[in-house]
């Protein structure tokens, strides 16, 4: 990592494993060299001060899905995306195993430059030594059976963070549909299996991610969990009324629990008009971070880029452009101590309070 980079960034979410999986069932060598496609690889991470993050296993639909997948319907004020269908359990589990294996192949191919961390001690050591620290994360619990027999197995394999849903239903909960403008209060809360999943994750020390969960599910988790509430990649509903974003009441609950909100870089979730326009100023992102900080404190806001999973501001472009965001935050009045918290310290703290 370049010596002139002042801040190490630990990121709440990326989808690079999906990109690698789609290229050639997981070509780990692609991650080792600088790419023109996508947002994240090892050289660009090192250029931008990207010290690690949550590497998501997101199960895509089969190449020939059994039903047509929904597309955005444009409205006068934004968009509505019809509900996404669930995915088959067997397909989801098989795909998740393949994508998880891809992360471990990346680790091996890196020859010490990437480490899949299992403990907070390993995380801190990797960040201090300039080794890219990767956390295995499931974006959606579809690979886990409702009886939870697979959960201990995935934990042994390195799973340390679990998003109960992506924006589609599964056996555990209802993922929030994509709508703008709209409240996140769409659909029912956790199923009985979902409540058992929360309890099991608490017991094992797996972080629960509330991103993509609808509002009723959010409050169900809040009532059950004994860990800090975390949403790895989202934004402020007051500033951008996307169904994916958090209301003030949800933001307050995360702060009161000692949790963390990772700011999503997705332009349509940070813009006030909900447009997928990459010509978006970084000041829009700064406004969301400032809002969260002012409302619940600097200890509860971090970064959750969604690299390789969304459209981001052209003023960042990819992981190599992260120093541009740091500069915008400095210009927005954030001091050095605050920036250390935003860039990595808050994530390290909340994981220390969650993992066992």
N, C-alpha and C positions, 0 to 999 in steps of 0.2 A: 504494500500500500504506500503511495507517495508520502514522503515525510512532511510535505507542506500542508497536508490535510489536517485541520485542527480537530475535527469531530468524526468519530466513528458512528456510522448509522446502522442500527439494528432495526429491521423492517418487519412490520406486522403481517405481511402477506405478499406472496408472489405465486405465479402459475407457470414458472419455467418448466416444471416437470411435465406439464401437459404439452408444452411446445416440443420438448425433447421426445416424448412418447409418440407424438404424431409424426415426427420426422422419420424415425426408423425404429419404432418400438423401443425408443430410448437410446439415442446415440449420445453417450456421455462425452465423447470427444468434442462435440459441438460446443459444449459448455466451456471447454478448455481454451477455445480460441475466440478472438473478437469477431462478432457477427454484425451484419448490417440489418438483419431481421430481429424482431423482438426487442425486448428491453434489457435483458439481463444475461450476462455470461461472466466468467471469472475476470478477464481483462477489464471489462467495463465496470465491474464491481470494484476492482482495485483502483481504477482511475477516479471513481466517484466517492470513495470512502465507505462503500457498502460493506459493512463488517459481518453481515449475516442476517438471518431472518427466518420466518416461518415458511417452509417450502410445502406448498399445498398439493395434496393428492385430490384432484377434482375428477370425478368420473364423467367423461363425456358421453354423449349418446352414441350408440353403434353407428357405423358408417351408413347403414341402411336402416334407420329407425322404423319401428313398426307403425308409427303415426307421424304425420307431418308436424314439424316443430313450429311453435308460434313465432310470429314476427311482430315488431312494434307497429301499432296502429297510431298514426299521428292524429292529434286533436288540435283544436284551436289554441289550447294553452299548454300542450305538451305531448304526452304519449301514454298509451295503455298497451301493455304486453299481455296477451292472454296467458292463462296459467300453463306452466310447463308440466309435462307428464312425468310420473315417477320412472325410475330405471329398475331393471330386473336385478334382484339380489345377486344371483350367481355371476352375472356379467359384471356387476359392480365390484364384487369381491375379487374376481380374477383380475380386473383392470387395476384395482388398487394395489394388489400384490406386485403387478408388473411395474407400476409407476413408483412404488416404494423402492423396489429393486434398482430402478434407474438412479435414485438418489444415492444409494450405496455404491453403485458403479461410478458415479461422479466422484464420490469421496475417494475411492480407490485410485481412480485415474489421476486425481489431483496431486498424488504423492505428497500428502501432508498439507496442502494448501486449503483444503476443505475438510471440516470435521462435523459429523452428525452428532450433536450434543444430546446427552441424556440427563445431565444434572446441571444445576446452576454453577457449580464449581467448574465444570467443563466449559460452560458458556463464558464465564468470566475469563478463564485462562485463554480461550481462543481469541476473544476480543483484545486482550492485552498483548497477545503474541502476533496479531495480524493474520490469524487463520480464520477463514470464512466459516462462521458458526451456523449450521443448518439445523432447524428443528423440523422433525417430521410431523406434518399437520394433515388431518383429513378435513376437506371442505365438504361436509355432508357425511352423515353416518351410514350411508347406504351399504358400505362393505361390511357392516356389523349386523349380525343376526339379532332379532328382537329378544332372544334369550340371553344375549351378551356373551355367548361362549367364545366368540372370536376376540373380544376386547382384551383379555389378558395376553393373548398371543400377540396381538398388534403392539401392546405395551412392551412386551419383551423385545419386540423387533425395533422399538424406538419411538413409537407413537407417544407424543407428549402434549399434543394440542388437538382438540376435536371441535369442529363446527357441527352442531347438531344437524343443520340443513344447509343446502344451497337453496336458491329460490325455486324449489319444487317440493312436493310432499314426499315424505318417506314414512317408515314405520314408527318414527319417534316424534315427528312434529310436522308443521306446515310452514314451508318457506314462503317468505313474503313475495308477492308478485311485484313486477317492475311497473310502477305507475308514477306519473308526474303531471300535475301536482296531486298528491294523495297522502293520507295518513298511513303509517305502518300497521294500523289496526285492520288487518285483512286475514280472515280465516280463523280457525280454532287454535287452541293452545297445544301443549304437550299431550301426547298419548300416555297411557299408563307405562308403556315401554320406555317412552321418553323420560318420564320421571325416574324410572329405575336407572336409566343411563346416566342421568345427572348424579344420582347417589353413588353409582359405581365409579364415575370419574372422580368425584370428591375423595372417595376412599383410596383410589389408586394414585391420585396426584396427577391427573390429566387435566390440563387447562380446558375449560369450556369456552368456546367462542360463540358470541351472540350475533355475529354478522349474518345477514340473510334470514334471521329468524323474525317472524312477525311479532307484533306487540304483545299479543296474549301469551305467546310462547316465552317472550322475554320476562314477563311478570311471573310466569310459572317457574322459570329457572331462578329468578330472584328470591322467590318464596322458599325454594328448596335448598339452594347451594350454601355451603359454608366457606366458599372461596370468594375472592374478589370478582366482581362482574367485569367482563372484558368483551369488547367488540374490536376485532383486529383491523377491520377496514370499513369505515363508514364516515359519515359527516353529519353536519348540523341541519336538522329539518327546518328550523327557523330561517336559516339563510338560503337553503335550497330544499324546497318541499317535495323531495323524492320519498317514495315509500321505503326506500332502503336506508334512509337517514334517521337519526335519533331525535325524539322529541325532548323538550326541556326536562320533563319528568323523568325520562329514561337517563338522560345525562346526569341529572342530580343523583339518581339511584346508583349509578356507576361510581360517582365521586364518593358518596356516603359509604360504599362498600370497600373503598380503597383501591378500586379497579383502574383500568386504563382504556382509553379510546384511541385507536390508531386511525389517523386521518387518511381516508381513501383518496388517491390521486385521480380517480375517475372524473373526467371533466363534467360529465352530465350530472354527477352527484354533488359537485361543488359550485356549479354555476347557478345563479338565481333563475335563469330561464330554462334549465334542464336540457340544454342543447349539447349534442356530442360534437363540440367544436374545440379542436386542439389549439386554436388561437385564443387561449385563455390565460390571462395574466396571473403570475404567481401571487399577486396580492389577494386574489380570491381564496387561495389556499391559506394564506396568512390570516385572513379574516376568520376562517373556521377554527384555526388553532388558537387565535386570540380569544374567540368567543368561549371555547371550552375552558381555556385557562382562566379567564375572568370569572366564569360561572362556578367551576368546581376546583380550580387550582392547577398550578403548573405540574404538580406531581401526577396528574391523571390524563395527560395528553401525550401522544407519541405519533409515529408515522406508520402507515399501512398502505404501501404503494399500490398493490394489485398489479405490479409489473407483469407483463405477458398475459394479462387477463382483461385489460381494459384500454381505453384511449386516454392518454395523459397529455398534459400541456406540452406544446412544442418547446416551451422555454425550459423544460427539463429534458424531454426527448427520450432518455433512457437512464440507466443507472449511472453512467458517466456524468450526467448533468445534475446530479444531486447537490453539488456545491452551489448551484444557482438558487436552489430553494433555501439553503442555509443563508446565503447572502440576503435573500428577500426577508427572511426572518430577522436577521440582524438589522436590516433597514426598518423593519417593523417595530423595533424596540426591544427585542429579546436579548438579554445579556448572556454571557458565557455560561454561567451556572444553569440558566434556564435551557440553553441549547443542549448542554450535556444531558439534561433530563429528557428533553424531547427526542433527541437522537438515539439514545440507548438506555440511559439509567432507569427510566420508568419501566421499560420492559423487563430489565434484569430484576428490579425490585418485585414486580407483581409475580414473576415466575418463581422467585424465591419464596413467596408467600403461598404459592399454589402447588408446586411440585413437592413430592415426598420421596 
